[in-house]
Amino acid sequence: METIVLGIGETLVRDDRRWSSWADWLGVPPHTLSALVGAAVAQGHDATDALRTLRPGMDVEAAYRARSAAGRGEHLDESDLYQDVRPALGELRAAGVRVVVAGNGSARAGELLRALDLPADLVVTSAEWGVRKPDPEFFARVAEVAEAPPAATLYVGDHPADDLFPAAAAGLRTAHLRRGPYGHWWADHPDVVETAEFRIDALTELVALVRPPGAGAEAAGAGAIGPDAEGAGGEGSGEEEAGGEETDAAGAAREGARRGALRSVR
């Protein structure tokens, strides 16, 4: 692996501040908005549909501009990063890997991320490129800035429809991160299992993927894609144990709904 490209929201940055600030702006309890975000995710919809549930017909972009004008725009600091971000990115760069951060976000988000001085060679947002995931043009730009062949470029993200599927369609290698609502809810969906070359629970697991042959290769192979490397439902999977009892019609119906929902946004 020569280049690793990572998304932003729920890959590097926790989204709880984002949703809490929206809840405050709309005058609703944070847990109300969080529940609606979860419902949108479970149905395979965009998480911002939760905002439109509270305010039907809401223009999210216009509301974002209004918040900024009122001095209640985006804020991002070290506490918003997941704890594994700096260690993982630092080790990847030390191993000679080009590290790129490229995901959906505003120009302001790009400024705030770069101000954190992450161990990355490039940090860029969709607003700065003028195109958002999952648009194929976004991943064409990713391929350009990777400065490596697609077969040597790994895109890492939590969102199947925005990250995993379009990155794979662009010929990039893919890693699905079990993090955030999308990452957890859709982790064992058959389409995700089939498409993701690697499935990980933490960014630090990426380090094992870039070790040169003969330098801890056995350890890399054992830890590269997490405890369920063989796919969903493998022996020893905690999620299998949690859901193993659900074999009735209700469980089958729920799984069928999940599959249909994900295909609808693929």
Secondary structure, DSSP 8 states (H G I E B T S, - for coil): --EEEE-SBTTTB-SHHHHHHHHHHHTS-HHHHHHHHHHHHHTT--TTHHHHHHSTT--HHHHHHHHHHTT------GGGB-TTHHHHHHHHHHTT-EEEEEES--HHHHHHHHHTT-S-SEEEEHHHHT--TT-HHHHHHHHHHHTS-GGGEEEEES-IIIIIHHHHHTT-EEEEE--HHHHHHTTT-HHHHHH-SEEESSGGGGGGGG--TTSSHHHHHHHTT-TTTT-TT-TT-HHHHHHTT--SHHHHHHHHHHHHHHHHH-
